Amino acid sequence: MAPMNELDPPGPGPLGGPAPGPALGGRRHVVEPAVVPASAEPPGRADGAPRWPFWHGLAAMALAAVMLVALTIPTLLVARLLGVATARPGPAFTVALTILNDAVLVGCAVGVAALTVRPRLRHFGLRATPLWPAVGFCALGIGTYFVFGAVFGLLYPEQVRQTTLDKLGAGESTAALVAIGVLLVVVAPLVEEFFFRGFLYRSLRTRLPIPLAALVGGAVFGSVHLSTGAAATLPLSVLGVTFCLIVERTGSLYPVIALHAIVNALAYSVSPEAPDGSATVALPLLAAMLAGCLLLPRLARRSEVPGPVEPVPAPV
């Protein structure tokens, strides 16, 4: 075989192996391909979310339902043994069960998400977004929801009443008034947006187009609020769809957490079912939530320190 000229491009090696390099001093050296370290996370979406399998959100809901049944039944049995009236429990017991429900929901979301990649807050949309575009999308979304709610209330005035505040027993004491205010204005927006928009909707978007994923996510969100009143599920489904679209446009959960807090604070303070004094609880909590949604993502972004970049090994 004729010796290879140094200007000749190397051909493929035997059996698909590495190509031999040019002859140097009568010897050939093998050019190994550069090894690029694999990323610690799989390729994700432009908004920072991993590409969770589309069924992961629904699987997390099913897992949460099973766990809640397994935890609630013994809890009710113990409560009955202690003399607690479980048919119409007091606010303390109801708040405790609600917090248990929220903890299970978040835990299942994080656990199922960990099957794909180690979960981080930014994966669920807890990240900064440009302020004024987010304000514009929020104004459009909340305006759409209120217009729909007003029209729905005119068409079906006898069906729009929600029973949430009655079931929670918000007016039974000052402690109940404050505890349920925190539950509705702070805990519910954080937990529900984390799960339904941060995980369920984003997992649906792996396979489904935006309109279909938003419709499914909104319908699921409305259906889980069936206990608040059957007729309220349609307006809440519309609200869920609206929140999904806002998250899609902004890439962040903070705008919808703020909107969710606004909706719940209004329902708690000015609705016909609101107990006396609820506005004095809801409005300061709402102010704190809005300030947190405005400041926390910017503080987190300023504190981010980029990690070291691993060099790519040079060819041998």
PASEBA-1860 file (N, C-alpha, C; in nm, 3 decimals):
! residues 316
1> MAPMNELD> 0.086/-0.119/0.000/0.000/0.000/0.000/0.089/0.122/0.000 ~ 0.052/0.220/-0.083/0.132/0.341/-0.091/0.118/0.421/0.037 ~ 0.223/0.486/0.082/0.214/0.566/0.205/0.118/0.682/0.186 ~ 0.049/0.717/0.295/-0.050/0.825/0.288/0.021/0.959/0.288 ~ -0.020/1.045/0.197/0.034/1.180/0.194/-0.023/1.258/0.311 ~ 0.053/1.349/0.368/0.007/1.422/0.485/-0.112/1.509/0.454 ~ -0.133/1.544/0.323/-0.247/1.628/0.287/-0.370/1.547/0.254 ~ -0.357/1.413/0.245/-0.473/1.331/0.214/-0.565/1.323/0.335
9> PPGPGPLG> -0.696/1.340/0.313/-0.788/1.325/0.427/-0.792/1.181/0.473 ~ -0.788/1.157/0.603/-0.792/1.019/0.651/-0.927/0.956/0.622 ~ -0.928/0.832/0.582/-1.052/0.759/0.557/-1.096/0.687/0.682 ~ -1.209/0.619/0.674/-1.257/0.546/0.792/-1.163/0.432/0.828 ~ -1.152/0.405/0.955/-1.067/0.298/1.002/-1.129/0.163/0.977 ~ -1.057/0.056/1.002/-1.110/-0.078/0.981/-1.226/-0.106/1.072 ~ -1.332/-0.166/1.015/-1.451/-0.206/1.090/-1.514/-0.087/1.160 ~ -1.509/0.027/1.095/-1.573/0.145/1.152/-1.499/0.204/1.269
17> GPAPGPAL> -1.373/0.168/1.293/-1.296/0.218/1.406/-1.245/0.357/1.379 ~ -1.161/0.410/1.471/-1.108/0.545/1.453/-1.022/0.554/1.328 ~ -1.028/0.667/1.267/-0.950/0.687/1.145/-0.803/0.706/1.180 ~ -0.712/0.644/1.102/-0.569/0.665/1.128/-0.529/0.805/1.090 ~ -0.443/0.864/1.165/-0.396/0.998/1.137/-0.283/0.996/1.037 ~ -0.230/1.113/1.001/-0.119/1.121/0.906/0.007/1.059/0.966 ~ 0.092/1.018/0.878/0.218/0.955/0.921/0.311/1.059/0.978 ~ 0.363/1.033/1.096/0.459/1.123/1.159/0.582/1.041/1.193
25> GGRRHVVE> 0.691/1.070/1.124/0.816/1.001/1.152/0.806/0.853/1.126 ~ 0.730/0.814/1.022/0.719/0.673/0.987/0.617/0.599/1.071 ~ 0.553/0.663/1.168/0.453/0.597/1.251/0.319/0.669/1.233 ~ 0.216/0.593/1.251/0.084/0.653/1.244/0.027/0.662/1.386 ~ -0.043/0.770/1.412/-0.111/0.779/1.540/-0.261/0.784/1.512 ~ -0.338/0.735/1.611/-0.483/0.727/1.596/-0.546/0.851/1.656 ~ -0.633/0.917/1.578/-0.704/1.036/1.625/-0.832/0.991/1.691 ~ -0.835/0.998/1.823/-0.956/0.959/1.896/-1.056/1.074/1.894
33> PAVVPASA> -1.185/1.044/1.883/-1.285/1.152/1.886/-1.290/1.217/2.023 ~ -1.315/1.348/2.022/-1.326/1.420/2.149/-1.449/1.372/2.225 ~ -1.432/1.352/2.353/-1.542/1.305/2.438/-1.603/1.426/2.507 ~ -1.729/1.453/2.477/-1.800/1.564/2.541/-1.881/1.509/2.656 ~ -1.860/1.555/2.776/-1.935/1.501/2.890/-2.085/1.518/2.870 ~ -2.159/1.417/2.908/-2.305/1.426/2.897/-2.357/1.526/2.999 ~ -2.463/1.598/2.958/-2.523/1.694/3.049/-2.588/1.623/3.166 ~ -2.591/1.690/3.277/-2.653/1.631/3.395/-2.803/1.623/3.381
41> EPPGRADG> -2.862/1.697/3.287/-3.006/1.697/3.269/-3.037/1.672/3.122 ~ -3.148/1.605/3.093/-3.186/1.584/2.955/-3.231/1.714/2.891 ~ -3.231/1.720/2.758/-3.274/1.843/2.692/-3.414/1.881/2.737 ~ -3.434/2.008/2.764/-3.564/2.054/2.811/-3.625/2.154/2.717 ~ -3.730/2.219/2.764/-3.798/2.319/2.685/-3.729/2.452/2.701 ~ -3.771/2.548/2.619/-3.709/2.679/2.623/-3.734/2.751/2.754 ~ -3.845/2.716/2.824/-3.875/2.783/2.950/-3.810/2.716/3.070 ~ -3.722/2.619/3.047/-3.647/2.558/3.156/-3.704/2.429/3.209
49> APRWPFWH> -3.823/2.388/3.162/-3.883/2.264/3.212/-3.827/2.144/3.138 ~ -3.797/2.036/3.207/-3.757/1.912/3.138/-3.874/1.858/3.055 ~ -3.844/1.770/2.966/-3.951/1.708/2.887/-4.002/1.586/2.962 ~ -4.081/1.612/3.065/-4.142/1.503/3.139/-4.237/1.428/3.046 ~ -4.247/1.296/3.056/-4.347/1.223/2.978/-4.487/1.280/3.005 ~ -4.570/1.286/2.901/-4.696/1.358/2.910/-4.790/1.299/3.014 ~ -4.772/1.171/3.050/-4.861/1.107/3.145/-4.815/1.124/3.290 ~ -4.701/1.186/3.310/-4.647/1.198/3.446/-4.738/1.279/3.538
57> GLAAMALA> -4.795/1.389/3.488/-4.882/1.469/3.572/-5.006/1.394/3.615 ~ -5.069/1.323/3.522/-5.187/1.244/3.555/-5.152/1.129/3.649 ~ -5.035/1.069/3.629/-4.991/0.962/3.720/-4.970/1.016/3.861 ~ -4.914/1.136/3.872/-4.895/1.196/4.004/-5.029/1.222/4.072 ~ -5.131/1.263/3.994/-5.264/1.284/4.052/-5.322/1.153/4.103 ~ -5.310/1.048/4.022/-5.362/0.917/4.064/-5.291/0.867/4.189 ~ -5.158/0.884/4.192/-5.082/0.842/4.310/-5.124/0.922/4.433 ~ -5.145/1.052/4.415/-5.188/1.134/4.528/-5.324/1.091/4.579
65> AVMLVALT> -5.417/1.056/4.487/-5.550/1.012/4.529/-5.541/0.884/4.612 ~ -5.458/0.790/4.567/-5.443/0.664/4.641/-5.382/0.691/4.779 ~ -5.280/0.774/4.783/-5.215/0.803/4.911/-5.309/0.877/5.006 ~ -5.392/0.966/4.952/-5.484/1.040/5.038/-5.589/0.948/5.099 ~ -5.637/0.853/5.019/-5.732/0.756/5.074/-5.665/0.674/5.184 ~ -5.542/0.630/5.156/-5.470/0.548/5.254/-5.440/0.625/5.382 ~ -5.422/0.757/5.373/-5.391/0.837/5.491/-5.515/0.891/5.560 ~ -5.619/0.922/5.482/-5.737/0.986/5.538/-5.821/0.888/5.621
73> IPTLLVAR> -5.834/0.764/5.573/-5.918/0.667/5.644/-5.868/0.644/5.786 ~ -5.741/0.612/5.808/-5.696/0.596/5.948/-5.703/0.726/6.027 ~ -5.683/0.841/5.960/-5.694/0.969/6.030/-5.836/0.989/6.083 ~ -5.936/0.958/5.999/-6.075/0.973/6.043/-6.109/0.875/6.156 ~ -6.055/0.753/6.146/-6.082/0.655/6.252/-6.024/0.701/6.385 ~ -5.903/0.753/6.381/-5.842/0.804/6.504/-5.921/0.923/6.558 ~ -5.966/1.011/6.467/-6.043/1.127/6.510/-6.172/1.085/6.578 ~ -6.238/0.982/6.526/-6.361/0.935/6.589/-6.333/0.876/6.727
81> LLGVATAR> -6.224/0.805/6.738/-6.189/0.749/6.869/-6.163/0.860/6.971 ~ -6.114/0.974/6.923/-6.087/1.087/7.012/-6.210/1.174/7.033 ~ -6.322/1.136/6.971/-6.445/1.210/6.992/-6.466/1.327/6.899 ~ -6.388/1.337/6.790/-6.405/1.446/6.693/-6.522/1.414/6.602 ~ -6.611/1.511/6.580/-6.727/1.490/6.493/-6.681/1.500/6.348 ~ -6.654/1.387/6.286/-6.601/1.387/6.150/-6.707/1.416/6.045 ~ -6.836/1.402/6.080/-6.940/1.434/5.982/-6.938/1.583/5.949 ~ -6.919/1.667/6.048/-6.899/1.811/6.027/-6.788/1.857/6.120
89> PGPAFTVA> -6.664/1.833/6.081/-6.551/1.864/6.170/-6.533/2.015/6.185 ~ -6.462/2.053/6.288/-6.434/2.193/6.311/-6.326/2.244/6.217 ~ -6.301/2.375/6.219/-6.201/2.433/6.128/-6.061/2.375/6.145 ~ -6.022/2.346/6.269/-5.885/2.295/6.291/-5.865/2.162/6.220 ~ -5.962/2.073/6.233/-5.950/1.942/6.169/-5.954/1.956/6.018 ~ -6.041/2.043/5.967/-6.053/2.063/5.823/-5.925/2.123/5.765 ~ -5.868/2.220/5.834/-5.742/2.281/5.788/-5.630/2.177/5.788 ~ -5.627/2.092/5.892/-5.522/1.989/5.897/-5.535/1.891/5.781
97> LTILNDAV> -5.656/1.849/5.750/-5.676/1.759/5.636/-5.638/1.826/5.504 ~ -5.669/1.954/5.491/-5.635/2.026/5.368/-5.484/2.037/5.351 ~ -5.414/2.065/5.460/-5.268/2.073/5.453/-5.208/1.937/5.419 ~ -5.266/1.831/5.473/-5.222/1.696/5.438/-5.241/1.671/5.289 ~ -5.356/1.710/5.236/-5.383/1.695/5.094/-5.280/1.770/5.010 ~ -5.250/1.894/5.050/-5.154/1.975/4.975/-5.014/1.915/4.979 ~ -4.975/1.866/5.096/-4.842/1.807/5.110/-4.828/1.683/5.023 ~ -4.932/1.599/5.020/-4.928/1.479/4.938/-4.922/1.516/4.790
105> LVGCAVGV> -4.997/1.618/4.750/-4.998/1.658/4.609/-4.860/1.706/4.564 ~ -4.798/1.791/4.644/-4.664/1.840/4.609/-4.562/1.727/4.613 ~ -4.570/1.641/4.714/-4.477/1.529/4.723/-4.486/1.435/4.605 ~ -4.607/1.408/4.559/-4.623/1.319/4.444/-4.570/1.384/4.317 ~ -4.590/1.515/4.302/-4.537/1.584/4.185/-4.385/1.577/4.183 ~ -4.322/1.606/4.296/-4.176/1.603/4.303/-4.124/1.460/4.283 ~ -4.192/1.362/4.344/-4.147/1.223/4.332/-4.156/1.171/4.190 ~ -4.267/1.199/4.122/-4.281/1.151/3.984/-4.187/1.228/3.892
113> AALTVRPR> -4.170/1.357/3.916/-4.077/1.435/3.833/-3.935/1.382/3.846 ~ -3.899/1.330/3.964/-3.763/1.279/3.986/-3.734/1.154/3.904 ~ -3.837/1.091/3.847/-3.813/0.975/3.760/-3.741/1.015/3.632 ~ -3.754/1.142/3.594/-3.690/1.190/3.471/-3.558/1.260/3.499 ~ -3.559/1.352/3.594/-3.440/1.430/3.626/-3.456/1.482/3.768 ~ -3.346/1.508/3.833/-3.353/1.563/3.968/-3.430/1.695/3.966 ~ -3.541/1.703/4.041/-3.625/1.823/4.032/-3.556/1.946/4.090 ~ -3.577/2.056/4.022/-3.533/2.187/4.071/-3.649/2.285/4.057
121> LRHFGLRA> -3.647/2.388/4.136/-3.760/2.481/4.138/-3.786/2.541/4.001 ~ -3.680/2.570/3.926/-3.700/2.633/3.795/-3.769/2.539/3.697 ~ -3.757/2.408/3.719/-3.825/2.313/3.630/-3.976/2.330/3.637 ~ -4.026/2.372/3.752/-4.170/2.387/3.771/-4.218/2.529/3.739 ~ -4.128/2.614/3.694/-4.167/2.749/3.657/-4.140/2.854/3.761 ~ -4.073/2.819/3.870/-4.039/2.919/3.971/-3.911/2.989/3.927 ~ -3.929/3.079/3.834/-3.819/3.152/3.771/-3.867/3.291/3.734 ~ -3.772/3.380/3.714/-3.806/3.519/3.682/-3.860/3.530/3.539
129> TPLWPAVG> -3.937/3.633/3.516/-3.989/3.662/3.383/-3.998/3.813/3.368 ~ -3.988/3.867/3.248/-4.001/4.013/3.231/-4.131/4.064/3.291 ~ -4.123/4.174/3.366/-4.235/4.220/3.446/-4.354/4.267/3.362 ~ -4.333/4.364/3.274/-4.447/4.429/3.210/-4.519/4.340/3.110 ~ -4.450/4.257/3.033/-4.527/4.160/2.952/-4.612/4.067/3.039 ~ -4.556/4.025/3.155/-4.633/3.938/3.245/-4.755/4.012/3.298 ~ -4.740/4.140/3.333/-4.855/4.218/3.381/-4.962/4.227/3.273 ~ -4.920/4.247/3.149/-5.017/4.255/3.040/-5.093/4.125/3.019
137> FCALGIGT> -5.021/4.013/3.020/-5.088/3.883/3.004/-5.181/3.854/3.121 ~ -5.138/3.893/3.242/-5.223/3.871/3.359/-5.350/3.955/3.351 ~ -5.337/4.079/3.308/-5.456/4.165/3.297/-5.554/4.109/3.194 ~ -5.500/4.062/3.082/-5.587/4.003/2.980/-5.653/3.876/3.032 ~ -5.577/3.792/3.099/-5.631/3.666/3.147/-5.736/3.683/3.255 ~ -5.707/3.769/3.354/-5.801/3.786/3.463/-5.925/3.860/3.417 ~ -5.908/3.951/3.319/-6.025/4.018/3.262/-6.116/3.919/3.191 ~ -6.056/3.826/3.117/-6.136/3.724/3.049/-6.213/3.639/3.149
145> YFVFGAVF> -6.147/3.601/3.258/-6.213/3.518/3.358/-6.329/3.592/3.424 ~ -6.309/3.719/3.459/-6.416/3.793/3.527/-6.533/3.818/3.432 ~ -6.507/3.844/3.304/-6.616/3.861/3.208/-6.695/3.731/3.196 ~ -6.624/3.619/3.184/-6.693/3.491/3.175/-6.774/3.465/3.302 ~ -6.716/3.493/3.418/-6.787/3.471/3.543/-6.911/3.557/3.554 ~ -6.903/3.682/3.506/-7.020/3.770/3.512/-7.131/3.720/3.421 ~ -7.095/3.678/3.300/-7.196/3.626/3.208/-7.257/3.498/3.262 ~ -7.173/3.410/3.316/-7.222/3.284/3.372/-7.315/3.311/3.490
153> GLLYPEQV> -7.282/3.410/3.572/-7.366/3.443/3.686/-7.501/3.498/3.645 ~ -7.503/3.573/3.533/-7.631/3.625/3.484/-7.718/3.513/3.427 ~ -7.655/3.417/3.362/-7.732/3.308/3.301/-7.779/3.207/3.404 ~ -7.695/3.180/3.504/-7.727/3.079/3.606/-7.705/3.137/3.745 ~ -7.785/3.235/3.783/-7.759/3.303/3.912/-7.775/3.212/4.033 ~ -7.858/3.110/4.022/-7.882/3.025/4.138/-7.776/2.918/4.155 ~ -7.682/2.908/4.062/-7.586/2.799/4.067/-7.443/2.844/4.096 ~ -7.420/2.973/4.108/-7.282/3.020/4.119/-7.230/3.021/4.262
161> RQTTLDKL> -7.315/2.997/4.358/-7.271/3.003/4.497/-7.177/2.888/4.529 ~ -7.061/2.921/4.586/-6.966/2.819/4.628/-6.986/2.790/4.777 ~ -6.949/2.670/4.815/-6.972/2.626/4.954/-6.842/2.611/5.031 ~ -6.731/2.655/4.975/-6.600/2.633/5.039/-6.593/2.695/5.178 ~ -6.634/2.821/5.190/-6.621/2.890/5.319/-6.711/2.828/5.424 ~ -6.829/2.784/5.383/-6.918/2.717/5.479/-6.855/2.588/5.532 ~ -6.797/2.510/5.441/-6.739/2.382/5.482/-6.615/2.400/5.569 ~ -6.541/2.506/5.543/-6.420/2.529/5.622/-6.451/2.587/5.759
169> GAGESTAA> -6.567/2.646/5.776/-6.602/2.703/5.905/-6.525/2.829/5.936 ~ -6.511/2.916/5.835/-6.426/3.034/5.850/-6.478/3.131/5.954 ~ -6.609/3.137/5.977/-6.663/3.236/6.069/-6.680/3.189/6.210 ~ -6.625/3.073/6.246/-6.650/3.019/6.380/-6.566/3.082/6.488 ~ -6.450/3.137/6.454/-6.364/3.202/6.554/-6.261/3.288/6.483 ~ -6.193/3.372/6.559/-6.088/3.456/6.501/-5.972/3.371/6.451 ~ -5.935/3.268/6.529/-5.826/3.180/6.486/-5.862/3.110/6.355 ~ -5.987/3.065/6.343/-6.030/3.000/6.218/-6.027/3.099/6.103
177> LVAIGVLL> -6.068/3.223/6.130/-6.069/3.326/6.027/-5.929/3.348/5.970 ~ -5.829/3.354/6.058/-5.691/3.377/6.015/-5.634/3.253/5.947 ~ -5.655/3.135/6.008/-5.599/3.012/5.952/-5.653/2.985/5.812 ~ -5.782/3.004/5.793/-5.841/2.975/5.662/-5.803/3.083/5.562 ~ -5.782/3.206/5.609/-5.730/3.309/5.520/-5.592/3.273/5.467 ~ -5.505/3.225/5.555/-5.371/3.181/5.512/-5.383/3.063/5.415 ~ -5.473/2.973/5.445/-5.492/2.856/5.359/-5.535/2.896/5.219 ~ -5.629/2.989/5.209/-5.686/3.026/5.079/-5.597/3.123/5.001
185> VVVAPLVE> -5.539/3.219/5.069/-5.467/3.326/4.999/-5.319/3.293/4.979 ~ -5.263/3.209/5.065/-5.119/3.179/5.056/-5.095/3.034/5.012 ~ -5.147/2.939/5.088/-5.113/2.799/5.064/-5.173/2.748/4.933 ~ -5.302/2.773/4.911/-5.368/2.721/4.791/-5.304/2.772/4.662 ~ -5.277/2.902/4.646/-5.210/2.947/4.523/-5.074/2.882/4.501 ~ -4.996/2.867/4.608/-4.863/2.809/4.592/-4.871/2.661/4.552 ~ -4.952/2.585/4.625/-4.958/2.441/4.602/-5.026/2.409/4.468 ~ -5.140/2.470/4.443/-5.215/2.436/4.322/-5.143/2.481/4.195
193> EFFFRGFL> -5.080/2.596/4.198/-5.005/2.638/4.079/-4.881/2.552/4.059 ~ -4.816/2.514/4.168/-4.700/2.426/4.156/-4.739/2.295/4.089 ~ -4.851/2.238/4.130/-4.890/2.108/4.075/-4.955/2.121/3.938 ~ -5.062/2.200/3.928/-5.144/2.199/3.807/-5.078/2.271/3.689 ~ -5.014/2.382/3.712/-4.948/2.451/3.602/-4.799/2.417/3.596 ~ -4.736/2.401/3.712/-4.592/2.375/3.712/-4.556/2.235/3.669 ~ -4.644/2.137/3.699/-4.610/1.998/3.665/-4.710/1.935/3.569 ~ -4.838/1.937/3.601/-4.937/1.871/3.515/-4.939/1.932/3.376
201> YRSLRTRL> -4.954/2.063/3.367/-4.961/2.126/3.234/-4.831/2.109/3.158 ~ -4.719/2.124/3.225/-4.591/2.112/3.155/-4.565/1.969/3.107 ~ -4.610/1.872/3.182/-4.595/1.735/3.132/-4.689/1.709/3.014 ~ -4.809/1.763/3.017/-4.900/1.749/2.903/-4.842/1.813/2.777 ~ -4.769/1.923/2.794/-4.713/1.994/2.678/-4.603/1.915/2.609 ~ -4.551/1.812/2.672/-4.452/1.729/2.604/-4.510/1.663/2.481 ~ -4.638/1.628/2.486/-4.702/1.558/2.375/-4.811/1.641/2.307 ~ -4.884/1.721/2.384/-5.003/1.788/2.332/-4.971/1.931/2.288
209> PIPLAALV> -5.044/1.984/2.189/-5.029/2.126/2.153/-5.086/2.215/2.262 ~ -5.053/2.342/2.255/-5.091/2.436/2.361/-5.241/2.436/2.389 ~ -5.329/2.451/2.287/-5.473/2.459/2.318/-5.525/2.333/2.388 ~ -5.485/2.216/2.339/-5.535/2.092/2.398/-5.480/2.070/2.538 ~ -5.352/2.098/2.557/-5.293/2.083/2.691/-5.359/2.178/2.790 ~ -5.388/2.301/2.747/-5.453/2.397/2.835/-5.595/2.353/2.868 ~ -5.667/2.300/2.770/-5.804/2.253/2.796/-5.805/2.136/2.893 ~ -5.715/2.040/2.872/-5.709/1.925/2.963/-5.669/1.970/3.103
217> GGAVFGSV> -5.565/2.054/3.110/-5.521/2.102/3.241/-5.629/2.182/3.313 ~ -5.701/2.267/3.237/-5.808/2.345/3.298/-5.923/2.258/3.344 ~ -5.959/2.157/3.264/-6.069/2.068/3.302/-6.035/1.988/3.427 ~ -5.911/1.942/3.437/-5.870/1.868/3.557/-5.874/1.961/3.678 ~ -5.827/2.083/3.661/-5.827/2.180/3.771/-5.970/2.208/3.818 ~ -6.062/2.225/3.724/-6.200/2.250/3.763/-6.264/2.130/3.830 ~ -6.232/2.011/3.782/-6.296/1.890/3.835/-6.254/1.862/3.979 ~ -6.130/1.894/4.016/-6.087/1.867/4.153/-6.151/1.964/4.252
225> HLSTGAAA> -6.214/2.071/4.201/-6.285/2.165/4.288/-6.435/2.137/4.288 ~ -6.472/2.017/4.252/-6.613/1.981/4.249/-6.679/1.998/4.385 ~ -6.602/1.978/4.490/-6.658/1.989/4.625/-6.700/2.131/4.660 ~ -6.651/2.231/4.585/-6.691/2.369/4.612/-6.828/2.402/4.555 ~ -6.886/2.311/4.478/-7.014/2.335/4.412/-7.004/2.292/4.268 ~ -7.100/2.211/4.223/-7.090/2.154/4.088/-7.086/2.262/3.982 ~ -7.169/2.366/3.996/-7.175/2.470/3.894/-7.049/2.555/3.889 ~ -6.972/2.556/3.999/-6.850/2.636/4.002/-6.737/2.573/3.922
233> TLPLSVLG> -6.750/2.446/3.883/-6.640/2.380/3.814/-6.615/2.440/3.675 ~ -6.721/2.486/3.607/-6.700/2.543/3.474/-6.623/2.674/3.481 ~ -6.663/2.771/3.563/-6.579/2.892/3.574/-6.437/2.863/3.620 ~ -6.421/2.767/3.712/-6.286/2.735/3.757/-6.205/2.665/3.649 ~ -6.272/2.588/3.563/-6.202/2.528/3.450/-6.153/2.636/3.354 ~ -6.237/2.737/3.331/-6.195/2.850/3.246/-6.076/2.921/3.309 ~ -6.082/2.939/3.441/-5.969/3.000/3.510/-5.842/2.916/3.493 ~ -5.856/2.784/3.503/-5.742/2.695/3.485/-5.682/2.705/3.345
241> VTFCLIVE> -5.768/2.711/3.243/-5.720/2.728/3.106/-5.645/2.860/3.092 ~ -5.701/2.965/3.150/-5.638/3.097/3.144/-5.500/3.095/3.209 ~ -5.489/3.032/3.323/-5.360/3.024/3.391/-5.259/2.945/3.308 ~ -5.303/2.836/3.244/-5.212/2.758/3.159/-5.156/2.845/3.047 ~ -5.240/2.925/2.984/-5.196/3.009/2.874/-5.100/3.119/2.922 ~ -5.124/3.171/3.041/-5.033/3.273/3.095/-4.896/3.211/3.124 ~ -4.895/3.090/3.181/-4.768/3.022/3.205/-4.696/2.994/3.073 ~ -4.771/2.957/2.971/-4.711/2.930/2.840/-4.645/3.055/2.784
249> RTGSLYPV> -4.708/3.170/2.803/-4.654/3.293/2.745/-4.540/3.352/2.829 ~ -4.546/3.336/2.960/-4.444/3.398/3.045/-4.333/3.302/3.084 ~ -4.361/3.169/3.083/-4.261/3.072/3.125/-4.239/3.070/3.275 ~ -4.329/3.133/3.351/-4.308/3.144/3.495/-4.439/3.120/3.570 ~ -4.426/3.066/3.692/-4.543/3.046/3.778/-4.578/3.169/3.860 ~ -4.485/3.260/3.878/-4.511/3.372/3.967/-4.631/3.457/3.925 ~ -4.652/3.486/3.795/-4.772/3.563/3.760/-4.902/3.493/3.797 ~ -4.910/3.360/3.774/-5.037/3.293/3.804/-5.054/3.269/3.954
257> IALHAIVN> -4.944/3.257/4.027/-4.956/3.250/4.173/-5.017/3.381/4.225 ~ -4.971/3.493/4.171/-5.026/3.623/4.212/-5.174/3.634/4.176 ~ -5.210/3.593/4.053/-5.350/3.599/4.012/-5.438/3.508/4.096 ~ -5.388/3.389/4.125/-5.463/3.294/4.207/-5.487/3.354/4.346 ~ -5.388/3.419/4.401/-5.403/3.483/4.531/-5.507/3.596/4.524 ~ -5.507/3.671/4.414/-5.606/3.779/4.398/-5.747/3.722/4.394 ~ -5.767/3.618/4.313/-5.901/3.558/4.301/-5.948/3.505/4.437 ~ -5.862/3.434/4.507/-5.902/3.377/4.635/-5.924/3.485/4.742
265> ALAYSVSP> -5.841/3.590/4.739/-5.859/3.697/4.836/-5.992/3.770/4.814 ~ -6.026/3.792/4.688/-6.155/3.856/4.659/-6.271/3.767/4.704 ~ -6.260/3.636/4.674/-6.366/3.544/4.715/-6.379/3.540/4.867 ~ -6.267/3.554/4.936/-6.269/3.543/5.082/-6.316/3.672/5.149 ~ -6.300/3.784/5.080/-6.326/3.911/5.148/-6.453/3.982/5.102 ~ -6.494/3.965/4.977/-6.608/4.045/4.927/-6.722/3.960/4.874 ~ -6.709/3.829/4.873/-6.819/3.746/4.824/-6.932/3.746/4.926 ~ -7.057/3.716/4.884/-7.169/3.712/4.980/-7.149/3.612/5.093
273> EAPDGSAT> -7.069/3.507/5.069/-7.048/3.404/5.171/-6.934/3.439/5.266 ~ -6.864/3.552/5.242/-6.747/3.585/5.323/-6.787/3.618/5.466 ~ -6.717/3.565/5.565/-6.749/3.597/5.705/-6.706/3.739/5.740 ~ -6.762/3.791/5.845/-6.726/3.926/5.891/-6.579/3.929/5.931 ~ -6.512/4.036/5.890/-6.372/4.055/5.925/-6.274/3.985/5.833 ~ -6.325/3.915/5.731/-6.234/3.840/5.644/-6.145/3.932/5.561 ~ -6.195/4.051/5.526/-6.115/4.142/5.445/-5.992/4.189/5.520 ~ -6.002/4.207/5.652/-5.886/4.251/5.730/-5.778/4.143/5.736
281> VALPLLAA> -5.815/4.019/5.708/-5.718/3.910/5.702/-5.667/3.893/5.560 ~ -5.758/3.894/5.463/-5.722/3.861/5.326/-5.633/3.967/5.261 ~ -5.663/4.094/5.283/-5.591/4.198/5.210/-5.443/4.208/5.250 ~ -5.406/4.203/5.380/-5.262/4.201/5.412/-5.191/4.076/5.357 ~ -5.258/3.961/5.362/-5.199/3.840/5.306/-5.178/3.855/5.155 ~ -5.275/3.915/5.088/-5.262/3.936/4.943/-5.147/4.031/4.912 ~ -5.133/4.137/4.991/-5.021/4.230/4.969/-4.888/4.159/4.984 ~ -4.877/4.072/5.085/-4.753/3.997/5.105/-4.727/3.902/4.988
289> MLAGCLLL> -4.831/3.837/4.937/-4.814/3.746/4.824/-4.769/3.821/4.699 ~ -4.831/3.935/4.672/-4.793/4.011/4.553/-4.649/4.062/4.564 ~ -4.612/4.107/4.682/-4.473/4.151/4.702/-4.376/4.035/4.683 ~ -4.411/3.918/4.735/-4.324/3.803/4.719/-4.309/3.761/4.574 ~ -4.420/3.760/4.500/-4.414/3.722/4.358/-4.335/3.823/4.276 ~ -4.329/3.946/4.322/-4.254/4.049/4.251/-4.106/4.045/4.284 ~ -4.073/4.022/4.411/-3.935/4.036/4.455/-3.856/3.906/4.455 ~ -3.918/3.795/4.492/-3.842/3.670/4.508/-3.772/3.625/4.380
297> PRLARRSE> -3.839/3.625/4.264/-3.767/3.579/4.144/-3.648/3.667/4.109 ~ -3.657/3.796/4.136/-3.545/3.885/4.104/-3.431/3.868/4.203 ~ -3.463/3.846/4.328/-3.357/3.819/4.424/-3.288/3.686/4.393 ~ -3.366/3.586/4.356/-3.308/3.456/4.323/-3.219/3.467/4.200 ~ -3.261/3.545/4.101/-3.181/3.558/3.980/-3.048/3.628/4.009 ~ -3.050/3.727/4.097/-2.925/3.798/4.130/-2.829/3.710/4.208 ~ -2.884/3.616/4.285/-2.799/3.531/4.368/-2.745/3.411/4.294 ~ -2.792/3.389/4.170/-2.745/3.272/4.096/-2.600/3.291/4.057
305> VPGPVEPV> -2.517/3.192/4.085/-2.376/3.195/4.048/-2.352/3.082/3.948 ~ -2.309/3.115/3.826/-2.288/3.008/3.730/-2.180/2.913/3.774 ~ -2.206/2.784/3.754/-2.110/2.682/3.794/-1.992/2.677/3.699 ~ -1.885/2.608/3.738/-1.768/2.598/3.651/-1.799/2.519/3.527 ~ -1.740/2.559/3.417/-1.757/2.493/3.290/-1.647/2.388/3.275 ~ -1.686/2.264/3.256/-1.589/2.156/3.242/-1.526/2.163/3.103 ~ -1.393/2.163/3.095/-1.330/2.169/2.962/-1.349/2.037/2.887 ~ -1.359/2.047/2.756/-1.368/1.931/2.670/-1.227/1.877/2.645
313> PAPV> -1.200/1.749/2.671/-1.065/1.695/2.649/-1.019/1.716/2.505 ~ -0.896/1.757/2.491/-0.841/1.777/2.358/-0.809/1.643/2.294 ~ -0.811/1.638/2.160/-0.776/1.515/2.090/-0.634/1.469/2.123 ~ -0.616/1.339/2.133/-0.484/1.283/2.165/-0.401/1.277/2.037
END
